[in-house]
């Protein structure tokens, strides 16, 4: 964990003490961003810098367009839609946002999010006019990646959309940004502006679909090692 226990450094040191000679780092961010994937790797590299006897190291690349990941997302949506009790008029795909200047500096995150969304829509055969890709969790006064999730939710409700489903494929596991911001704050905004039925589709989490993705990435990156 970056900000909790067990800490990255503690786990790296533990593995080294156990005789680990090959270390695969798997950042659990499907889309690469300097603020997420890169900093997770930085934390591991800082721990390795303190070791006199270091293992060989690999880093799993982002898996934003991996067919197994896209398939797991599509399967998850297929499983959850029949349980909602209503048919969504629109599906909103929300990714964590970042300042616009990061994109302008060359960060590939925005492009990878857009490709994930496009591949997922194609896999689901969902009509483009009922599909919305947005970015959430903005703070501060500078421009962030747009369109903003909360503004889109409000706009759709005011435009007459009554039934909305939201999914957050950029998160491997549910957290405050999904459970509170999407399922509570955005739900409230949708209902307050004329919407009637709102559903948040959970992340892959530690279910079979989520584990299928992680196992696939790990096995692929361990080829030649194990």
N, C-alpha and C positions, 0 to 999 in steps of 0.2 A: 504494500500500500504506500501511496505517496504521503498521505496525511493521517495515517492510522496504523494500527498494529495488525499483523506483523509488518515491520518496516522493510523497505527494499534492501537497505544495507545489511540488516540482520539476516535476511534470507540468503543473500549472496554469500556472506561470510559462513553461514551454516552449511551451505552446499559445498563450499570450498573445503571446509573442515571434514566433510564426509567423503572427500576424495573426488569430487566432481571435476572432471577435466574438460567437459564441453557444456557450455551454457547457452541455451536458447532464450532470448528475451522476446516475449510476445505482448506488446502493448495492446490493451483491449479497446482500441479505438479503430473502428473499421475505416474511417477516413483520416488521412494524415493531417496533422496541424502542428506547427512549431510549438504552440502553447500546450499541446497534449502529448502526442506521440513522442516528440523530440524531448520534452522535459522528463517523461518517464524513462527514456533511454539515458538522459543525462544523470538521473538519479542512480541508475545502475552503474554507469561508467564511473561516477564519483566513488562508489563503493569499491569498484575494481581497482581504482588508482591507489587505494590504500593496501592492496595485497601484494606481497612479494612473489607469491606463486599464483599465477593467474590461469584460469581456464581459457580454452579457445571460446570465442564468442560469435554468435550469430544473432541478428535481429530480424524478426518476421516482418515483412513489408505490409502495408495497409491492404485490406481485403475488400475494399469498397465495391469492386466489380466482380468478385469471385462468385461463380455460379452457385456454389453451395450456400454462401451467405444470402444471395438474392433469393434462392429457393426457400431457405428457411424463413425469411421474412414473409414471402408470399404464402407459405404454408401456415404461418402463424395468423396472418390476416384471414385466410380462408377458414381457419378453425374458429376464430373469434366472431366473425361477422354473423353467423347464424345464431349466436347466443345473445345478440344485442336486443332482440325484440323489435327491431325496426330496420329498414333498409336505408342506409345513408344516401343522401342526395349528393354528397361530396366527401372526398377523402383528403384530409390535410396531412401532409408529410412534413414534420417539423424537425429541423436540425438545430443543434446549439449554434448560436451566432458567434461572430468575432468582428472586431473593427474592420471597416472597409479598407483601411490602409494596409492591413496584413495581406489582403488579396493583391493590392497594388504593389506590394513589396515582393510578390512572387509566391506566396503561400498557396499550395495547390488545393487546400481544403474545400473552397467553394466549388471548384470544378468537380472534385470527387463526390461531393454531396449531390450535385446535379446529376452526375452519371448514375449514382445509386438510385436516385428517384426515378430517372428515366427507365433504367433496366427493370426496376420493380413494377412500374406502371405497365411496361410491355409484358412482363411475366404474368401480371394479373389481367391483362387485356382490359384495363380500366379506361374509360373515355377521357381524353385529355381535357375536355371542358369541365369535367367533374373532379379534376386532380389539381391540388395546390401544393407547391413546395415552398416552405417558409423557414425563417430563422428566429429563434427564441433567445431568451435570457439576456437581452440587451440591458446595459447600464451605462451611466455616464452620458455626456452630451454629444460626443462625436458620432458620426454616421457609422452604423454597423451594416453587415450584410442584410440585404432586403430581398423580398418583402418580409416585414416583421410578422411573426405569428399572431400576436394579440390583435394587431390592426386588421389582419386578414380575417380572423375569427369574427370580429365586430362587423367588418364590411359584408361578409357573407350573410350574417344574420340580418343586417339592415336591408340587404338585397332580396330577402325572402327565402333564403335557405333555412329550412326548419329542422333538418336531420343531418348531423355532422359526426363523422368519426375521425379521430386523430391518431397518428402513429409516429413514433420517434425512432427511426432505424439507426441513428447515429450513436445511440446509447446501448451498450452491451447489457446493462442492468438498470432497472428503475432506480430513481433517486429523487432528490428534491425538485430538480428541474422537470421531471416527468410527473411524479405523483402530486406535487403541490402546484407547480406552475401550470402544467398542462391540464391535469385532471381536475384541479380546483379553480385556479384563477381564470384560465381560459374557458372553462365550463361556465363559470359565473358570468363572464363577459358575453358569451354566446347567448345565454338565456336572458340576460338583461337587455339585449338588443333585438329580441324578437325570435330567437331560436327556441325550439321546443324539446329536441332530443339530442343529447350529446354523449359520445362514448370515447373513452381513451383505450386504445388497444395496447396491452402491456408489451414491454421489451421482451427479447428472447430469454433474458435472465438465465437461471440455472436449469431450465427445463431441457427436455430431450433435444429440441431444436437448437437451443443455444449451445448445448454441449456438442452437438453435431458440428457446428461451425468451428468451435475452438479446437476440437479433436482433429478436424480436417486440416486446419492451418498448421497445427503442431506436427502432425504426421508428414505433411508436405515439406515443412522446413527442416525436419530431422532426416530427410533422405540423404544417404551417404554417411550418416552418423549412427543410425540405429535401424 
